[in-house]
Amino acid sequence: MKILSLSGENLASLTGQFTIDFAGGALGAAGLFAITGNTRADGGKSTRDIGSVWMEACGV
């Protein structure tokens, strides 16, 4: 599966509407990228994964 974009609203610490475009800009040009960062409660990496799985399960 290749995720082209991710949109959501009020997901954990991400308040309001948001869209992450994985197909365009620097992310699209990179071809392969990693989502990295510190392991802490407000890092957001797991929130993005959980949100992606939830939206896929709901057919969004």
N, C-alpha and C positions, 0 to 999 in steps of 0.2 A: 504494500500500500504506500502511495506517495501522497502526503498531505500537501495540498496546494495553498490552503489558507485556513485560518482558524478565527472564528468570530464568536463572541459571547457577550454576556452582560452580567455584572455583579457576581463574579466567580471568585469566592474567597476574598483576597485582598485587592483584586482587580475590580474597582468600583466603576460603574458606568459601562457604556458600550466600548468594545475594543475589537480590532481585527489585526491579525498577524498574517502578512502576505509572504508565504514561503516560496512562491514561484517568481516573484518580481524582485527588482532591486539587487542588493548585494547577496541576499540569501539565494535567490534564483540563479545568479551568476556563479555562485560557489559550487553548485552541484551537490556537494556533500558537506554537511556541517554538524556540529555537536552543540547541544545545549548544556552548558556547564555552569558551575558557580559554587559558592559556599554551601555547606549543608547547615541549614538553620530553618527555623520555623517560618520565616517570611521570604524564603528563596524563590518560590514560585514554580520550580521545575516539576515537582510532583503534582501541583495544582493543575498545570497545563496537561500533564498526562491523564489525570483523573477526568478533567473536563473533556478531553478528546475521546476517551473511552465512553463517557456518559453520553456525549452527543452522538457517537456512532451507534450505541445501543438504542437510542431513542429515534434513530433514523433522521437526525438533523443534518 
